[in-house]
Amino acid sequence: MPSSEHTPDEEMTSAEKRHDQLTSAPDATESDAAPRIEVSEHNGNTRIDIAPDAAVRPGPGPGVSEDEISDGS
């Protein structure tokens, strides 16, 4: 019987597939698979927010100024 670590794709949940993919690189760590968004429902509307402790966030990143983005540098 196969171990839970090596289940076929059909038997893996979306969360398991995501975790497997994000931790399979040679230098990957468990934190690479940490959730980066929070999804909530409010009065029938779905809200998606970037998790406050997400290691990877949208935007220019540290050390990149808004001027560098606007002039394409």
Buried (B, 14 or more C-beta within 10 A) or exposed (E): EEEEEEEEEEEBEEEBEEBBEBEEEEEEEEEBBBEEEEEEEEEEEEEEEEEEEBEEEEEEEEEEEEEEEEEEE
